[in-house]
Amino acid sequence: MWPRKDKSDKQSSVAVPAGPLPATLVNEVDGTELILVPEGGFLRGSLPSQGDPDERPRREIYLHAFYVARHPVTNKQYRKFLE
């Protein structure tokens, strides 16, 4: 369960089955389609000759898998979240 930020007793939830993570999920409350961003590493930052000083040093960052909405949140979905 993902707790709502409004501290009400209502909660948004997405059922994640045991085992390998599915490529897509649907939020049962508002129908939002979520897509899996697989875990892995990437290089963040700039090479010494590029970018701003606060973008250095370049380093590898590792993120665990997570889900993100396929489409931006609509005003209608946000309104429903606030109810």
N, C-alpha and C positions, 0 to 999 in steps of 0.2 A: 504494500500500500504506500502511496505517496501522499503524505499529509498535506492538506490544503494550508495555505498561508493565512487564511482569514480566521483560523482557530475555531471554526464551527465544528459541529459534530459530523458534518458531511465530509467524505473523502473521495478523491479520485483514485482509481486503481487500474492497474494493468496486470493481468495474470501472466506470470512468466513461468512456463513449464520447466520442470527439472530436466537436466541433460544439456545438450548443446543448445546455444541460444538461437531462436528462430530469426530469420532475416527480417521479418516484419511482425508487428503486433498492432492491435487496435485497442485504443482506450475505450473501455466499455461504457464510460460515462458520457463522452462527447463524440465518439467515433473518430477521433484523430488517429491517422495512420502513422505509426512510428517505424523507423528503419534503423537497423543495427549498424553502428559504426564499430568495426572490429578493433580489438585491442592491438596495440603495436607501438612502435617507436617512430619518431620523425625528428628531423633537425629543425630546431628553432633558433633564430638569430641570423646575423649577417656575418659575412666574411670580413676580415680586418679592413679591407679596402672599400667596403660597401656599408650603406646604412648609417644610422645614428649610433652614437656611443652607447646608448642604453639598449641596443640590440646585440651587443657583444658581451661575452664571448658566445660563439655559436656552440650549441650543445644538443645532445640527444635527449629528448623528452619521451617518456613512456606513459601511455594512457591505457587504463582498463577499458574494456568494451562498454559502450553505453548506447542508449537509444535517443534519437532526435526526431522531431516531427518532420514528415516529408514536405509539408507545406507550411507557410507562415500561419500563425494563429489569426483567425478572423475576429472582427468585432463581435460577431454573434457568439463565437466560442468563448471569448473572454467574458462577455456578459453572462453566459451560462455558468462559467467558473465562479463569478462573483455572487451568484444567487445562493 
